[in-house]
């Protein structure tokens, strides 16, 4: 027997995801979608065509909507399904995913978003219970009435705000924020990610807005979703997006370049192929690479760079998941995607930047200038970001100040790495 999920995009049926009796996935576009010249494909890796897509072709996109690694394992246990069964997980979690899509059972069209939905905001005790539940029940999998999914290996859950208070969505309501508890095995990850994200914004990078919060003795991060927008009708609408692995047809379990996942050369080529304004987005990605090197975000893999499909046309999405991973000795300091075949800042030299310039298809003089400018911006603004409110009572001020000092020092070293390339 073949099982089916219908794929809805902004209340339009665009296709069907199927699983046959052998467990094989398939996807086919709806005829109405194919006939509509204005209708966009779901992904750069799934161009519109009448022929069905087989598992190898469609799984990178649909599997890429699901949580990964330990989060996937825990969600599958909470739902009582196999961790390897993408279809079963999407059946239970696919009501609100990254981007504009909803994956729903046949005959169950999307619920019209209410103009005045009334989710019940959490009090402190309820919020603490959610923070305690997420490590063992990612995305609150199995909670009655919830079908939420996000990719990634970190614990999180999509939420809404009611008068500033955190709440779970009512059925059919698009979530607007992502709640991220701290990572238990590493110190001060809330402070770390909040600082790095605010620092990136302070030097002019396009970054998803974040807010570090505290409830009793617990910290957490709220990330505003860039794939949601408030329409003129007063209703929140979903905006489609895909990460680089999805766009390039790379399964999530091989997201790292060392495992066959995207390289920066692949990502720059992708933007040139699909972006509405490729010159703008190539420069934005260049700045993101340089900033991640300086900030010590070694885990910037293909799923951390996305393409947003909004009214401006396909473009590089705001940056997210910026964490200074080098602050934690237990994590590898090697870049998830090498920069000019160099795996760490210590290895990165003028020759490496020249090789990166060739991979990115941009001029080396531009790279030299942007490395200098971003390094100077980080050094000048890191202290101001700390002083602007991140080092508040209840947060680890010492960890934030130590992190700021480390990143300033890395900025100084990074500026020196391009010096030889000007000779």
N, C-alpha and C positions, 0 to 999 in steps of 0.2 A: 504494500500500500504506500502511495506517495503522500507525504505530508507537505503542507503549504503554509507559507506566511506571505501576506500581501504587503508590498512596499508602498508606503504613502509618502508623498512629498508635498507639504503645504496643502493637505486635503485632496491631492490628486493621486490617483492610483497610477504608479509608474512601472510596476512589474511584480513578479512573484519569485520568491526564494523557495526552492523545493528540496526535499530529502527523500530519496527513493528507498525501497525496502532493503537495499544493501548499505544504506547510510551515506550515500553519495549526495553531495550538494549540487544544485544547479540553479541558474538564474535566467529569467527571460523577461525582456521588456514588454509592457502592455502595448497592444496595437495602437491605442489612442496616444500613447507617449511617442511611439515611432512616427505617427502621422503628424504630430505637432512639431513643426520645424523650430519653434522657439523653446521647446523642452530640452533641457540640458541632460547629458548623460550623468549617471550617478558618480562616475569616476573617470579620470583619464585612462584608467586601465580597463574600463568597461564601456567602450564606445557604443553608441546606439546601433543595433542591428537586429534583424528578425530572428536569426539563429540563436538558440539557447547557449549560454555559457556553461562550461563544465566546471567541476570542482576546482581544478587547477587554476582556472581563469577567474572564478568569482570569489574563492575563499579568502585571498588576501584582503579584499575590501570588506566582506562581511565578517570574517574572523577578526579583522582589525577594529571592529566596533566593541569588542569584548575586553574585559579585564585580562591581565596577563599574569603568568608565573604563579606565585603563592595566592594572589588575589583570585585568580581563576579557580584554583584548587578549592579555596575556601567557599567561594560562591557556589561551585558545583556541589560540594558537600551539603551546604545549606539548602539547596534546591532538590537534592536527591537525584542528580543526573550525572552522567559521565563527564569528566573535565574535557574529554576529547570531542564531545558532541556539540559542535558549534550551533547546530539548528536548535537543539533542546535549550541551550543557554539563551539564544536570541528569542526563542518562543516565550521565555519567562522574564527576560530583561529588556526586550527591544521596544518598549513603549516610548522611551525618551532616551535617545542616544546622542553622541556627538554629531552636530550638523542638523539638517532639516528633516531627516527621515523618521518614520515610525514603522515598525514591523509588527503587524497585527494579524490575528487569526482571520481566515476568510469569513466574510459576513459581519465583521466588526469594524466598521469604518471609524476614523478618528472622531473622538468626542470634540464638539465645537468648544474652543476655549471660552470660558465664561468671562464676561466683562468685569465681573467683581467676584473672583473666586475667594473663598474664605477658608484658606488653610488655617489650622490651629497652631499658633506659634509655640515653640518649646519654652517651658520654664527651665530654670537652671538644672533641676533634677533630671528632667527629660533629656536635656542636651548632654548631660554627663552620661546618661544611659546609651545614647547614640554613640558617643565617643568610645565608650567601653565595648559596644557591640561591633563596631566596624572592623577591628582586626580579625574577628572570627566569622563575621557575616558581612563581607564586602558589599557595598551598594545597598545594604540592608536587604539582601536577597532573601526572598521568602516572606517579606512583610506583606500583609494582606493589602491589596490595592496598589502596590508599587511594582512598576516594570521599568527599571532604570539601569542604564549601562554606560560605562565610560572605559576607554582603553587605559592601559598603564599598569604598572606593577605596585604602585603606592595605594594605600588605603584612602578611600574618598567616598563621597556620596553627593549627588546633585540635590540642591535644595532651592527654596525660594525665601524671600524675606517678606515679612509682614510688619510694617512700621519699624523696620530695622531689625526685627527679631527673626531668628532662623525657624523655618518650618518645612515640613515635607509637602510636596505638591498634592493638590486634589487630582482625581483621575482626569487625564487629558491635558492637564496644565503644563506648559513648558517650564522646565526649571531654568533659573537665571543665575545661580551661583553654584560653585563647587566647594564643599566643605572638606578640608584636609586636616585630619588630626596629625600630631607629630609622629615621626617614625620612632618606634619604641627603642630600637637598638642604637640609635644615634642621638647625641645631645643637641638640643636647641634647634631642631630642623624647622620649626615654625619661624623662629627668629631669622635663621639662615635664609630661607626662601623669601621671606618678606623683605629682608634687607637687599638681597641681590635683585629682586624684581623692582623695588623702589629705586635702587641705584641705576638700573638700566633705564628706567623712565626718566630719571633726573638728567641723564646725559643725552636724552632725546630719542631713545629707541622706542619703537611701537610695542607696548607691553600690555598684557591683560591687567586691569586694575586688581590690586589685592589689598586685603586688610587683615592684620594680625589681631586676633581677639583672645579673650580669656574668660573662662567661666569657673568660678571658685579657684581651685589651684591648677586648672588645666588650660593649656593653650591650644589654639587651632587657627587655621588659615582659611579665609574666605576669598575665593577667586571669582571675579565677575566673568560670566560667560560672554565671549565675544561672538558666539554663534547664536545670539538672541538679540532681538531688537524690539523696541516699543513702537508700534505703528501709530499712525494718525488716528486710528480707531480706538486707541487706548488699550489694545490687546497685544500681548507679547507674541512675536512670531519667531519661528525657527529659521536660521540661515544655514545653508548647506556648507559643509566643509569636508575635506579629506586630508589625511596626513600624507607625508611623502611616501611612506611604505605602501599605503593603499593606492596612491596615484601611480606608483611604479610597479604594482603587482607583486609586492614582496610580502610574504606571510609574516605575521607579527613575531613569531618565534625566531626569525632570522633577521631581526631589525638592526643588529649590529653589523657594521661594515666588515668586521673580521669573520663574520658568519655568512657573508654573501649579501648583506643588506646594503642600503644606499650609501654611497660616498658623497662627499661634497661636490665632486664633479657631476655626479648624477643629479643632485638637487639643483645645481645651477642650470644644467641643461633642461631640467623639467620646467623651471620657471621661464626660461626663454621660449619653451614650446607652448605653454598653456596660459601664461599670465597676460592680462589685458595690457599692462604696461611693464613689459619685462625689464626695461632699463632701470625703472624705479625699484622693482623687487629684487633684482640682482644686487643693487647697492644695499638694500635693507638686509639681505642675507649675508652679504660681506660684513656689515657692521655686527651682525649677530655672532658670526664666527669669531671675530676679533674680541668681542666682549666676553664670550664664553671662555676663550683662552685666558683672558685677564682674570675673570672671576673664578676660574678653576672649576667650571662646570664640565667635568669630563664625561658626563653621561648624556651629552647632547646627540642623540641618535636620530634616525630618520623619522620616528614617530613624534618627535618634538618639533618638527617644522611642518606646518600645515598650509593648505591652500583654502582660502575662504571664497565662496561663490556668492557674492552679494551684488547689489545694484551697480557697483563700480566694475563688475566683471571679475574673473578669477584673479586673486592677488595673494601675496604672502600674508598669512594670518598674523595677528599680534603674537609676540613671544610669550611662552608659558613654561612652567616647570624649570625655572632657572634656580638651581641650587649649587652652592659651592661645594661640590663633592670632595674636593681635595682637602677640605677641613677634617675629613674622617679617614684616619690611617687605614682602617679596615677595607676601604673602597679603593679600587684600582685608580691610580692617577693617570692612566692612559686614556687619551681621547677616544670616544666611541667612533668618531670619524677622524682619521688622521688629517693633519694640516700640512700639506706638502710632504707627505710620507713621514712626518714627524709625529710621535705619539704623545709627547709631553712638552711643557713649556721649556724644560731644561734642554731638550733636544732641538727645539725650534731655533733656527738660525736664519741668516740672510738667504742662504741657498734654499732652505725649506720654504720661506715666503715666496721666493721666485718660482718654485715648483707649484706652490698653491696658486699663484697668479695664473699659471698656465692651465691648471685644473679648472679654475673659476672662469677663465676667459676674460679676465680684467687686467688692466695695466698695472705693472709693479709700482710705478710712481703713485698711483691712486692708493694702493695698499699701504705703501709707506706713510702717506699722508694720513690715512684713516687710523692706522695703528697709533701714530703720534697723537692725533686729536682725541681719540677715545681714551688712550692712556692718560693724557693730560686731564680730560674731563673726569675720569674716575678719581684721580688723585685730588682734584680740586673739590669734588662733590661728596666723596665718601663720608667725611666728617659731618657735612651738613645733613646728609640723610639720617645719620645716627641721631643728630640733635633735633631733627624735625619731628620726633615723636616715637620712633621705634624703641628707644631705650626707656620704656615706661615702667612704672611699678608693676611687678608681677611677671615681667619678662627678663630674660637672662642678659643683663646689660654687659657683663664681662664678655660673654660669648659674642655679642654683636660688635663690641669694640675690638676684640681680637680678630674677628672676621674682617672688619674694615681695615685694620692694619695689614693683615695678610694680603688683601686684594690690592691695597695701595702699593705694597712692595712688589707684587706680581706685575702691576701696571708699569712700574719703573723698569723691571726686567724686560717686559715685553717691548717697550719702546726701544731698548737697546738691541733687540734681536734683528731689527730691520736696518740697523745702521750700516752694516757692511754691504747691503744690497744697493746703496747709492753710489758706491765706488766703481 
